[in-house]
Amino acid sequence: PRVKSWDFPYLYQYQGFWYATKYLHGIISFQKHFQAKDTDIILATFPKSGTIWLKTLTFNIVNRSRYTSENTPLLTKSPHDLVPFLDIHIYGRNQSSTLEDLPTPRTLATHLPYSSLPPSIISSNCRIVYLCRNPLDQFISYWHFAPKIRNQAIMEPISIDEAFEMLCQGVQCFGPIWDHMLGYWKASLEKPDKILFLKYEDLQEDIISCLKKLADFLGYPFTDEEEIRGVIEEISKFSSFDNMKNLELNQFGTLASSGIENKMFFRKGKVGDWTNYLSPSMSKRLEKVMAEKLGQSPGLMTFKF
Ligand code: A3P
């Protein structure tokens, strides 16, 4: 089945999730051909959940013996180019040969739901980190981002109420968002050594604890000596919204992979910005839908509506 959408002209349903036509080739090729290595790190997110933040934090943790904030490649390359998306970039642009040249551990990303991941990601010992975000904030972030990537010439304008209605029906590229979260949530409970489930709101509240948790999980724990030297604080500061947004690269650069302006990935970086755009009755409506879908998982259903 296919539906008309507001972010892309049409979305197609594939394996229970909605996708823009232009992504399907890359997704299917990724599913068919990707061979995970035990050392791989896969960062999985729903779009606009803070993917670029997770990429920055992970890159900094894993490469901290090679680089500091003074000489990190993150000063000259976007996190999206250093930690590429397997589905929409690598396989979507027939660049799978570049996977062989990546240093170990390969740090890679995907927006695919857990149930659609390639078999070798599930069967290998690679690790998966999932970052989720309050769907109301995700929606507002996407509401601002989508018009910049969609083909304005062929698409009609849409009201925020209509777009919100589609969200409540689960119709969004890579959605339904609740099924996306739930798949990784359940898998993280079943396989805690393989899948780490993080929340954007927790990162905002206590980045230091989250950094330690992430480093432990990835097998790169901070040593006592590093703690004394303030390495965790340095990573947290470098990766912060204000620092990343203000880097010259992110003010003026474009993505090597797609040509999109880097500055589009840094808007406000706040929790609760949805209150500036959505009415209380809209938030109640989504809360009801989410409660129905995630009611059995109270640990996941912690978002403020
Ligand atoms: P907002 O539009 O609400 O500001 P993604 O990387 O998945 O596309 O998500 C982008 C969202 O994460 C945007 O949200 C962006 O501002 C926010 N973001 C980017 N870098 C961040 C950082 N270092 N800290 C906090 N939020 C960040």
Residues whose N, C-alpha, C, O or C-beta is under 5 A from the ligand:
A	BS01	A3P	F46 P47 K48 S49 G50 T51 I52 W53 D137 S141 S239 S240 F241 M244 F265 F266 R267 K268 G269 K270
